[in-house]
Amino acid sequence: MDVLRPMLINIEGRIYRKNLVKEQVHQNEEEEDFNYSGAVDCLDEPCDSLTIDHTERGYRCAMAVPSALYKYVIGKKGETKRRLETETRTSITIPKPGVEGEIVITGQQQSGVISARTRIEVMLDSFRRKQPFTHFLSFAINHPKIQERFLKFKEEVLDLCSQDRGIDSSIFQNPAKLHLTIGTLVLLNDVEVGKACELLQKCKEDFIKLQLIADGLVERFIASGLMGKEWDRVKLHATLMNTIFRKDPTVEDRNATSGKYNPRERESFDARNVLKKFENYHFGEVELNAVHISQRFSSDSSGFYASSGVINFS
């Protein structure tokens, strides 16, 4: 990481700079035993946008944190929590595992409470990026005529290219779930799903052209903290063939696996002939008039992904 150009983290409109964070993984231990070591180097100065309550006993701040992330604040055998409390001279109260609620920070000094909250936010931002995605923004392209052309494409590929390494019927997408991926989301509880749905509705009147819709949606979702930034410009794409479908036919794209996935379990395939023989294949036309917050590992009555939220443009 360039010291003169450190990573900038946007948390609810507040910008923090972040230096390298050390993360130690102890072998033969479960994911919840991640040990966060090394303080996050960030701006601990008071921030007007933070809500810090002045009480009779000092200062208090409550943070809405999904229960799935509690373990990263606690750390292995409570080490991270104790270190944060010691370094910031605060007390941190965390709900029981699996119980959605707020992490409460209290302390005698306002600066200590702000510092503890800032460090927790930056730390959780790092770990959130490692969670497998739960939802994704998408345009559905599973129109019956598109499905028909896709199945014809599948038939012809298997007829002409089945002798090529790794190509068989198991790596093709489910035609009922054909879609254009805009971006993937990590929504860890109902509150975040609701926030994503509200944000999607707010985007509806601001964009017209397809590329503007995709770029604008991703920009807004990145700014909200619900989506991580990967590219400067959205590259709309539809997954037709992917070896991940051999294991799980409901997922798509390279982000579909969790950190525990063993790449050796996947068998690659030789796509050179497919690209050569089908480079101009026409799948048909479909009107893109809706954007979905599609839920991973789900299906609706049509066979497409269940939608947690949707906006229509016509």
Secondary structure as UniProt FT lines:
FT   TURN            3..4
FT   STRAND          7..11
FT   TURN            12..13
FT   STRAND          14..18
FT   STRAND          22..24
FT   TURN            27..28
FT   HELIX           31..33
FT   STRAND          35..37
FT   TURN            48..49
FT   STRAND          53..55
FT   TURN            56..57
FT   STRAND          58..65
FT   HELIX           67..69
FT   HELIX           70..74
FT   HELIX           76..78
FT   HELIX           79..88
FT   STRAND          90..93
FT   TURN            97..98
FT   STRAND          101..107
FT   HELIX           110..128
FT   TURN            129..130
FT   STRAND          135..140
FT   HELIX           144..161
FT   TURN            162..163
FT   TURN            165..166
FT   HELIX           169..171
FT   HELIX           175..177
FT   STRAND          179..185
FT   HELIX           190..203
FT   TURN            204..206
FT   HELIX           210..224
FT   HELIX           243..246
FT   TURN            249..250
FT   HELIX           254..256
FT   TURN            259..260
FT   HELIX           263..265
FT   HELIX           272..277
FT   TURN            279..280
FT   STRAND          290..295
FT   TURN            301..302
FT   STRAND          307..312
//
